Amino acid sequence: MKGIGEPDAGEPHVRFEVAGAGDGRCYGRGVEHHWETGLGKRHRLRLAPRQPLTLLRGLVARGLSGVELVTSDAHQGLREAVATVFGGASWQRCRTHFMRNLLTRVPKSAEALVATTVRTIFQQPSAAEVHAQHARVVEQLEARFPEAAAMLAEAAPEVLAFTAFPVAHWRQIWSNNPQERLNREIRRRTDVVGIFPNRAAVVRLVGAVLAEQHDEWAVARRYMTMMTLLSPPGSELTPGKEVLLQAAG
C-alpha cells in the first residue's frame, strides 16, 4: 500500500480526493497536495503528521464547504484530519488500495481468484445488490481465507460508502485511480529534470502539468457533468432524463 507519508522512491506524492457540495453537489479533486478546480495547489515532498489537518483547514478557510465525501487510502493521520475538519462527511476507502491490503491476507497462488471474486461486489447495478454481493463474497471466502473474509467484512462501511451516492458517480468516487494516473504523469515529467534547483522550480513544472490536466478534466473528459450532479442518490440517468436535466440547467 502506498500510504500517505510513505512515498515510493522517486514518488514523493500522496493521494486523496475531496467531494463536497455548495449550492448543489460538487466534487473537487485533491492531488498530492496539488489542488485543481479552484482549490489551488501546494507542494510537499513529505507529509508530516499534522499536514493533512493543516491542508484541510486551509481549504475551509479559503471557502470549501458542504463536503459530503472524502476518498482516500487508510492513512490514519488523514482520516483523523477528515473527521476533525469535515465531521459530517462520509469516508470512502479507495477500493484499489484496499484490494492491495486484502491480497496480503491470502496466498500468492490465490490472489487472482480472490481479486476476481471481490471485484464482483463493485459490478452490481444498485446499492442493495452491492451490499448483498458483499455479504455473499465474505461467506465464500470464510472457509478458505478466514483472515481475508474478516478484513472484508470489517471494512464494509469504508469500502461501500460510495453506494450512498448516485450510481452515475460510483466510478469517480470509489477509488483514487484518476489521481494515480496523474501521479505517474507528474513523476514522468519530474524524472526528466532529475534534480530541481529550488522549490519554485518544482511548483512551476508540476503546476503546468496540473493546469494541463485541469483543462482536460474540465472540457475534454469531464470528471462529472451537471446531469449526474442533479440526479438523486441511487438513481441512474436514462437518455430521456438526461435531456430533461440538460433543459433544466
Summary of the structure (lengths in Angstrom):
residues: 249
radius of gyration: 19.1
end to end distance: 41.4
largest distance: 56.4
contacts: 728
relative contact order: 0.14
helix: 56%
strand: 11%
